[in-house]
Amino acid sequence: MRRPYRDRAAAGRALADELGPVAGSVLVLGLARGGVLVAAPVADALGAELDALVVRKLGVPWQPELAMGAIAGVGEELYLVRNEPVAAGVDSDAMEAVRRSEERELRRRERTYRGDRPPIDVRDRVVVLVDDGLATGTTMRAAVDAVRRQRPAQVIAAVPIGSTASCRGRGADRVVCPWFPQYFAAVGQAYRDFSEVSDDQVRRVLAESTARRPGR
């Protein structure tokens, strides 16, 4: 039986080993919040720039943990991915109300993490999208779709764990998912420490990664 990762940083180091070298102008985007802590060791291993990509799940109003879709923002653009089997059963006005609420939180987090820095520029770059795991894969699909529309050279989706179904495809050019257990219950089963990640932690990790980059 495979042993859980100690924490998100340990998972990121293991993921970097699985990913291997990546050629080109590489940008590592951690899906905030938890994915940023996994992405930092990946960016260090690649000598790449690290940034946060904010993706928000759109939960069903009466069952918020069930995703009817997700939104992701790259630059000023916002992209929506619907989880059709679930979204089909939700009234359009109810879904729009959830989308507006999550967009406000998405923009708040972007301002918190980025400050005065300009929006992410992914054009012609190799973009590695990192999260701490995939359950349904809805948020990663939104991230891939959002990045794709900005014309990157390549999109790689990389996660330490996921369900077998969620690790297939995702619309990326390459998917790296070293652990897809036969009995997948939740992303947290892969971690001994799966503590909630704060905005302050995300800001600190981004600042520390920038300071460690060669040439800084």
Backbone bond lengths (Angstrom), bond angles and torsions (degrees), N, CA, C in turn:
res aa  C-N    CA-C-N  psi(-1)  N-CA   C-N-CA  omega(-1)  CA-C   N-CA-C  phi
1 M - - - 1.469 - - 1.522 110.10 -
2 R 1.325 117.09 134.59 1.457 121.33 -177.06 1.524 110.69 -71.54
3 R 1.335 115.86 140.03 1.466 120.58 -179.55 1.525 109.82 -84.62
4 P 1.331 117.91 141.00 1.464 120.82 178.93 1.532 111.48 -64.08
5 Y 1.308 115.64 155.87 1.467 121.22 172.15 1.529 108.63 -68.56
6 R 1.317 116.61 147.61 1.458 119.19 178.85 1.531 110.61 -63.16
7 D 1.330 116.04 -45.73 1.459 121.19 179.82 1.525 108.11 -160.35
8 R 1.318 117.09 -172.15 1.468 120.22 -177.26 1.530 112.17 -67.48
9 A 1.323 117.16 -34.82 1.464 119.39 178.73 1.522 110.84 -64.47
10 A 1.333 117.00 -43.13 1.470 120.62 177.64 1.527 110.54 -63.66
11 A 1.319 116.43 -39.08 1.471 119.95 177.61 1.520 110.30 -63.05
12 G 1.343 116.72 -38.47 1.453 120.32 178.84 1.516 113.10 -64.38
13 R 1.335 116.10 -38.75 1.469 118.95 178.26 1.526 110.89 -66.54
14 A 1.325 116.67 -40.92 1.465 120.25 177.31 1.524 110.58 -65.23
15 L 1.313 116.36 -38.74 1.461 120.39 179.70 1.526 111.30 -66.31
16 A 1.325 116.64 -38.00 1.467 120.50 177.55 1.525 111.10 -61.16
17 D 1.336 116.53 -38.83 1.469 120.04 177.59 1.521 110.73 -63.54
18 E 1.328 117.24 -40.92 1.467 121.49 179.20 1.524 111.38 -68.20
19 L 1.309 116.15 -36.81 1.460 121.07 -177.35 1.518 111.71 -68.57
20 G 1.334 116.32 -42.07 1.460 120.15 -179.53 1.517 111.87 73.16
21 P 1.341 117.80 -173.45 1.465 121.10 -178.66 1.527 111.37 -64.12
22 V 1.308 115.42 145.67 1.469 122.00 176.33 1.522 107.53 -129.44
23 A 1.319 116.62 122.13 1.461 121.27 -177.08 1.519 110.64 -86.97
24 G 1.323 115.24 152.62 1.449 120.56 175.23 1.513 112.43 107.41
25 S 1.317 115.67 -173.31 1.460 122.32 176.03 1.527 107.81 -82.47
26 V 1.325 115.83 101.67 1.466 120.91 -168.52 1.526 111.11 -99.17
27 L 1.316 115.10 134.32 1.449 122.76 173.72 1.521 107.68 -124.63
28 V 1.319 117.16 123.66 1.464 121.89 177.90 1.519 108.22 -100.02
29 L 1.324 116.20 123.27 1.458 121.58 178.80 1.518 109.17 -114.17
30 G 1.323 116.31 117.61 1.456 120.76 175.71 1.511 109.75 -90.17
31 L 1.320 117.02 130.80 1.460 120.70 177.78 1.526 107.76 -73.65
32 A 1.326 114.42 114.80 1.466 119.70 -174.99 1.530 111.13 -76.05
33 R 1.351 114.11 139.72 1.447 125.14 11.70 1.540 112.39 -96.16
34 G 1.343 116.95 -50.73 1.464 121.21 -168.13 1.506 115.07 -56.75
35 G 1.326 117.54 -33.34 1.453 120.44 -177.62 1.505 114.07 -65.80
36 V 1.337 117.47 -23.40 1.461 120.38 -179.84 1.526 110.79 -65.98
37 L 1.335 117.38 -38.20 1.463 120.89 -179.88 1.521 111.46 -69.42
38 V 1.323 117.38 -30.25 1.462 121.06 174.70 1.520 110.16 -75.68
39 A 1.323 116.05 -37.14 1.469 121.00 -174.78 1.520 113.41 -70.80
40 A 1.345 117.77 -28.46 1.464 120.03 -175.61 1.533 112.98 -58.81
41 P 1.348 119.71 -48.34 1.468 118.61 177.32 1.533 112.60 -65.57
42 V 1.330 117.13 -28.98 1.467 120.33 176.66 1.524 109.48 -66.03
43 A 1.325 116.74 -46.15 1.465 120.45 178.66 1.527 110.96 -62.72
44 D 1.334 117.22 -40.33 1.465 120.52 177.72 1.520 111.04 -60.44
45 A 1.327 116.56 -44.93 1.469 120.86 -178.49 1.527 111.82 -63.87
46 L 1.325 116.16 -33.99 1.465 120.75 -178.43 1.520 112.52 -90.03
47 G 1.342 117.39 -7.51 1.459 120.11 -174.01 1.515 111.26 62.90
48 A 1.338 115.71 34.29 1.457 121.51 -170.93 1.522 111.88 -108.52
49 E 1.315 115.14 161.02 1.464 122.03 173.70 1.527 109.04 -69.36
50 L 1.323 115.65 142.99 1.463 121.51 177.85 1.518 109.75 -118.01
51 D 1.320 115.93 138.45 1.452 120.31 172.47 1.518 108.10 -147.48
52 A 1.325 114.88 170.58 1.464 120.85 179.12 1.523 109.78 -103.19
53 L 1.311 115.61 140.10 1.461 122.34 172.10 1.524 106.69 -116.05
54 V 1.319 115.73 119.28 1.465 119.96 -177.34 1.516 109.30 -88.91
55 V 1.313 115.72 121.27 1.461 123.15 176.67 1.519 107.38 -125.19
56 R 1.317 117.06 134.50 1.452 121.24 -178.95 1.519 110.30 -121.17
57 K 1.313 114.73 126.69 1.460 120.21 174.38 1.514 109.57 -71.13
58 L 1.323 116.51 142.11 1.462 121.89 173.18 1.521 107.18 -101.18
59 G 1.325 115.64 101.85 1.451 119.94 -176.85 1.520 111.72 -85.00
60 V 1.309 116.28 146.74 1.462 121.77 174.95 1.528 108.21 -59.06
61 P 1.342 118.74 132.23 1.461 120.69 -174.15 1.526 114.82 -51.96
62 W 1.315 117.10 -39.36 1.468 119.69 -177.90 1.527 112.88 -94.23
63 Q 1.355 116.84 -0.06 1.460 121.61 177.22 1.532 107.89 -151.98
64 P 1.340 117.36 74.60 1.460 121.70 -169.59 1.525 115.45 -56.60
65 E 1.328 118.14 -25.71 1.465 119.60 -179.58 1.526 112.61 -75.11
66 L 1.334 116.98 -14.37 1.460 121.62 179.51 1.517 108.96 -90.70
67 A 1.327 116.91 118.48 1.464 121.38 -174.24 1.526 111.43 -82.85
68 M 1.331 115.39 125.27 1.462 119.93 170.99 1.527 110.43 -99.73
69 G 1.330 115.45 -1.63 1.450 121.64 177.75 1.506 110.70 166.60
70 A 1.326 116.04 -170.52 1.459 121.45 177.83 1.514 108.31 -157.57
71 I 1.340 115.84 154.85 1.453 121.50 175.21 1.521 108.98 -123.18
72 A 1.331 115.23 147.64 1.460 121.54 178.46 1.516 108.43 -139.80
73 G 1.314 116.75 143.59 1.451 121.10 179.07 1.511 111.40 -118.03
74 V 1.336 116.21 130.13 1.465 122.48 172.58 1.518 106.29 -126.84
75 G 1.346 116.58 116.06 1.452 118.95 -172.41 1.520 108.94 66.46
76 E 1.321 116.41 -137.49 1.454 120.81 -179.60 1.523 112.39 -87.15
77 E 1.321 117.48 -11.21 1.459 121.59 -175.97 1.526 111.05 -83.66
78 L 1.323 114.86 146.70 1.458 121.96 177.55 1.520 108.24 -124.88
79 Y 1.334 116.34 133.55 1.458 120.98 -175.55 1.522 110.08 -124.19
80 L 1.319 114.50 140.46 1.462 122.43 -177.64 1.523 109.84 -115.15
81 V 1.326 115.72 133.24 1.458 122.11 171.17 1.523 107.55 -118.67
82 R 1.325 117.21 128.23 1.457 121.90 179.79 1.528 110.34 -96.96
83 N 1.306 116.28 139.32 1.457 122.47 170.83 1.525 105.67 -93.89
84 E 1.321 115.72 87.87 1.467 121.52 -166.06 1.536 114.68 -54.50
85 P 1.332 120.01 -43.21 1.466 118.06 -178.84 1.525 113.17 -58.21
86 V 1.333 116.61 -29.21 1.466 120.69 179.06 1.529 110.35 -92.76
87 A 1.338 116.59 -45.71 1.459 121.07 -175.79 1.526 112.40 -61.09
88 A 1.323 116.80 -30.28 1.465 120.38 -178.50 1.522 112.26 -60.85
89 G 1.336 117.15 -23.82 1.457 120.45 -178.72 1.516 113.97 -96.42
90 V 1.335 117.27 9.15 1.465 121.29 -177.74 1.519 109.42 -114.64
91 D 1.320 116.28 132.40 1.455 122.19 177.57 1.533 110.35 -58.06
92 S 1.328 116.74 139.49 1.466 120.90 -175.84 1.526 112.53 -61.31
93 D 1.326 118.19 -36.71 1.466 120.63 178.14 1.534 111.40 -66.20
94 A 1.341 115.96 -38.70 1.460 120.26 178.33 1.526 110.61 -66.31
95 M 1.321 116.28 -40.44 1.465 119.56 178.95 1.521 110.75 -66.43
96 E 1.335 117.54 -39.25 1.458 120.96 -179.94 1.527 110.80 -65.80
97 A 1.320 117.37 -36.66 1.465 120.48 178.19 1.521 110.73 -64.02
98 V 1.331 117.32 -41.97 1.464 121.16 177.46 1.524 109.84 -65.54
99 R 1.333 116.22 -42.55 1.472 119.64 -179.40 1.524 111.40 -60.28
100 R 1.337 117.54 -43.70 1.469 120.74 179.72 1.527 111.45 -63.20
101 S 1.328 115.83 -42.00 1.459 119.88 179.06 1.521 111.54 -63.20
102 E 1.324 116.99 -44.06 1.466 121.08 -179.23 1.515 111.56 -71.15
103 E 1.331 117.31 -30.87 1.465 119.03 176.55 1.521 110.63 -65.49
104 R 1.331 117.60 -39.63 1.471 120.02 176.98 1.520 110.88 -60.27
105 E 1.340 116.98 -42.61 1.464 120.26 179.20 1.517 111.01 -68.73
106 L 1.333 117.22 -37.95 1.463 121.02 178.22 1.526 110.38 -60.26
107 R 1.327 116.92 -47.66 1.467 120.24 -178.43 1.536 111.07 -67.32
108 R 1.323 117.30 -35.31 1.461 120.27 176.74 1.518 110.65 -60.99
109 R 1.330 115.27 -45.86 1.467 118.69 -179.28 1.520 111.11 -66.35
110 E 1.313 117.88 -39.38 1.471 119.66 177.56 1.525 110.33 -58.47
111 R 1.319 117.51 -45.56 1.473 120.47 178.90 1.527 110.91 -63.02
112 T 1.333 115.56 -40.14 1.463 120.40 -179.13 1.523 111.32 -63.98
113 Y 1.327 117.81 -43.79 1.462 121.60 -175.07 1.524 112.35 -80.75
114 R 1.334 116.49 -33.18 1.461 119.05 -171.05 1.514 113.25 -98.10
115 G 1.323 117.52 -29.48 1.457 119.26 -178.10 1.519 110.52 62.01
116 D 1.332 116.12 -125.63 1.466 121.19 -178.01 1.522 113.03 -91.18
117 R 1.311 117.31 -0.37 1.469 118.86 179.69 1.528 110.72 -65.97
118 P 1.323 118.05 147.14 1.470 120.56 179.57 1.519 111.14 -69.46
119 P 1.335 117.08 163.57 1.467 120.69 178.63 1.528 111.93 -59.19
120 I 1.302 115.52 158.63 1.456 122.51 179.20 1.524 110.36 -60.21
121 D 1.330 117.17 134.17 1.464 122.24 174.87 1.526 108.02 -113.14
122 V 1.322 116.74 110.97 1.467 120.23 -176.09 1.529 112.71 -108.89
123 R 1.309 117.81 -3.84 1.465 120.47 -175.45 1.532 111.26 -56.72
124 D 1.342 115.82 129.49 1.469 124.68 176.76 1.528 113.92 65.48
125 R 1.327 117.32 13.63 1.460 120.05 179.31 1.523 110.52 -105.21
126 V 1.325 115.34 157.88 1.461 121.11 171.74 1.526 106.21 -86.71
127 V 1.317 115.95 114.81 1.461 120.97 -174.58 1.525 109.64 -105.49
128 V 1.330 115.79 122.79 1.458 121.76 176.55 1.525 107.41 -104.80
129 L 1.325 115.80 112.34 1.458 121.91 179.45 1.522 108.68 -92.96
130 V 1.329 116.66 123.50 1.464 121.35 -174.56 1.525 110.00 -123.23
131 D 1.325 116.57 131.95 1.452 121.87 171.17 1.517 108.34 -130.13
132 D 1.344 116.52 169.47 1.465 118.40 -179.11 1.518 112.51 -82.10
133 G 1.322 117.55 -3.70 1.458 121.40 175.04 1.518 110.36 163.30
134 L 1.323 115.32 164.84 1.460 121.18 178.90 1.522 109.47 -122.53
135 A 1.307 115.51 125.13 1.472 120.67 173.02 1.522 108.13 -99.71
136 T 1.324 117.78 -79.04 1.473 120.71 175.18 1.521 111.22 -85.00
137 G 1.329 117.00 -25.82 1.462 120.61 -178.01 1.510 114.14 85.94
138 T 1.333 118.32 3.32 1.461 121.16 -176.64 1.525 112.08 -62.91
139 T 1.334 117.54 -43.64 1.459 119.55 -178.71 1.528 111.46 -67.18
140 M 1.310 118.31 -37.53 1.459 120.17 177.46 1.518 110.85 -66.93
141 R 1.312 117.82 -38.19 1.467 119.93 176.85 1.527 110.32 -60.26
142 A 1.333 116.59 -42.39 1.463 119.83 178.28 1.528 110.67 -63.57
143 A 1.329 117.04 -41.59 1.464 121.21 179.47 1.521 111.20 -62.86
144 V 1.332 116.73 -46.66 1.472 120.80 179.90 1.523 109.94 -61.44
145 D 1.325 117.18 -45.17 1.457 121.10 -178.33 1.523 110.87 -62.67
146 A 1.331 116.23 -43.40 1.461 120.16 -179.73 1.526 111.40 -62.88
147 V 1.325 116.56 -44.69 1.467 120.60 -179.22 1.528 110.85 -68.30
148 R 1.318 117.70 -41.04 1.468 122.32 -179.68 1.531 111.65 -54.09
149 R 1.324 116.41 -40.25 1.461 120.60 -175.55 1.516 112.63 -69.82
150 Q 1.341 116.25 -11.25 1.462 120.73 178.07 1.529 112.15 -97.69
151 R 1.320 116.56 10.07 1.475 123.70 173.10 1.526 114.98 60.40
152 P 1.314 117.28 56.68 1.467 119.80 173.25 1.526 109.88 -74.24
153 A 1.316 116.72 166.24 1.461 120.43 175.74 1.526 110.90 -73.39
154 Q 1.330 116.46 -35.72 1.463 122.23 -176.77 1.523 108.66 -160.48
155 V 1.320 115.61 148.67 1.467 121.09 176.58 1.528 108.60 -124.38
156 I 1.332 115.53 124.92 1.455 122.56 176.85 1.523 108.03 -117.63
157 A 1.318 116.77 128.48 1.465 121.64 174.77 1.525 107.76 -102.48
158 A 1.333 116.71 126.46 1.466 120.79 -175.81 1.520 110.43 -134.55
159 V 1.318 115.90 125.47 1.476 121.83 179.57 1.528 109.07 -141.93
160 P 1.334 118.34 149.24 1.463 120.55 179.87 1.523 113.66 -73.61
161 I 1.339 117.71 -27.19 1.460 121.58 -177.43 1.522 109.66 -151.91
162 G 1.320 116.14 151.51 1.457 120.72 174.71 1.507 110.31 -168.05
163 S 1.312 115.05 162.22 1.459 118.40 172.08 1.522 108.65 -69.22
164 T 1.313 116.51 156.13 1.465 120.35 -178.22 1.513 111.05 -56.79
165 A 1.327 117.68 -43.34 1.462 121.20 -178.60 1.518 111.77 -66.73
166 S 1.325 117.59 -40.87 1.461 120.32 -175.55 1.513 112.74 -71.55
167 C 1.334 118.09 -23.55 1.464 121.41 -178.60 1.525 112.77 -88.02
168 R 1.315 117.51 3.50 1.462 120.55 177.66 1.524 109.65 -92.30
169 G 1.327 116.19 122.29 1.460 120.38 171.80 1.498 114.23 75.30
170 R 1.296 118.08 -91.82 1.467 126.57 -175.47 1.517 111.94 65.97
171 G 1.353 118.16 6.52 1.450 121.18 179.02 1.513 114.30 79.64
172 A 1.320 117.74 1.03 1.462 121.97 -179.80 1.521 110.45 -86.16
173 D 1.328 115.95 161.45 1.464 120.62 176.07 1.521 110.88 -70.85
174 R 1.310 116.00 -28.96 1.470 121.48 179.84 1.512 108.58 -148.78
175 V 1.316 116.97 140.13 1.461 122.00 176.69 1.525 108.63 -121.65
176 V 1.326 116.53 127.30 1.456 122.10 177.57 1.525 107.36 -115.16
177 C 1.332 115.99 113.23 1.461 121.69 -178.69 1.531 107.17 -145.07
178 P 1.345 117.30 89.21 1.457 120.26 -171.52 1.529 115.32 -70.48
179 W 1.326 117.39 -15.58 1.467 118.82 -174.63 1.521 109.85 -135.69
180 F 1.322 116.01 108.22 1.469 120.26 172.16 1.522 107.79 -127.24
181 P 1.338 116.10 89.66 1.461 121.13 -173.74 1.525 112.51 -62.74
182 Q 1.318 114.79 149.90 1.465 120.05 179.24 1.519 110.57 -59.89
183 Y 1.336 115.99 -38.92 1.461 120.47 179.28 1.524 108.12 -112.40
184 F 1.322 115.61 89.35 1.459 121.31 -178.63 1.522 108.88 -90.46
185 A 1.342 116.24 122.98 1.462 120.71 178.59 1.524 111.36 -106.79
186 A 1.334 115.99 -48.25 1.460 121.38 -178.70 1.522 108.62 -164.49
187 V 1.336 116.00 158.92 1.466 120.56 179.52 1.521 110.85 -57.30
188 G 1.328 117.53 -37.21 1.457 121.65 -176.56 1.514 114.70 -61.31
189 Q 1.340 118.04 -18.02 1.462 119.54 -179.92 1.522 111.92 -66.86
190 A 1.323 117.42 -15.14 1.462 121.47 -178.30 1.521 112.69 -87.46
191 Y 1.336 118.09 -3.41 1.463 121.29 -172.02 1.520 111.86 -128.04
192 R 1.332 115.36 138.48 1.466 118.89 169.45 1.533 109.78 -75.62
193 D 1.336 115.83 -38.03 1.461 121.11 176.47 1.525 107.60 -117.50
194 F 1.339 116.05 107.51 1.459 121.78 179.07 1.532 108.84 -122.29
195 S 1.326 114.56 46.90 1.459 120.83 -177.72 1.518 110.86 -64.87
196 E 1.324 115.08 153.01 1.456 120.37 175.94 1.527 109.66 -63.25
197 V 1.329 115.79 141.70 1.459 122.09 -177.91 1.527 108.66 -100.70
198 S 1.320 116.52 135.06 1.462 121.58 -178.41 1.530 110.88 -96.40
199 D 1.340 114.69 165.44 1.463 120.00 174.49 1.524 110.93 -61.29
200 D 1.334 117.07 -39.03 1.464 120.43 -179.93 1.526 111.41 -62.33
201 Q 1.330 117.18 -38.89 1.463 120.26 177.47 1.521 110.87 -62.78
202 V 1.315 116.68 -43.06 1.468 120.40 179.79 1.524 110.13 -61.77
203 R 1.323 117.58 -47.19 1.466 120.91 179.08 1.524 111.11 -59.51
204 R 1.322 116.66 -43.29 1.461 120.57 -178.38 1.529 111.14 -65.14
205 V 1.321 117.14 -44.22 1.468 120.73 -179.57 1.522 110.70 -62.94
206 L 1.331 117.52 -41.95 1.467 120.52 178.51 1.525 110.95 -63.21
207 A 1.335 116.89 -43.08 1.462 120.28 -179.87 1.525 111.55 -65.98
208 E 1.328 116.86 -42.45 1.469 120.32 -179.80 1.525 111.12 -66.27
209 S 1.316 117.11 -38.36 1.473 120.18 179.21 1.520 110.61 -65.72
210 T 1.320 117.33 -40.40 1.459 121.20 177.95 1.531 110.66 -62.53
211 A 1.327 116.34 -41.13 1.463 120.77 -178.90 1.521 112.27 -66.53
212 R 1.348 117.02 -28.87 1.473 120.82 -177.72 1.519 113.20 -84.70
213 R 1.300 118.75 -13.35 1.458 120.17 -175.59 1.516 111.50 -63.93
214 P 1.344 117.30 142.24 1.478 120.50 178.05 1.519 110.90 -56.81
215 G 1.321 114.86 138.00 1.459 119.33 177.57 1.508 113.79 89.37
216 R 1.342 116.35 -4.93 1.465 118.56 179.00 1.530 110.38 -80.07
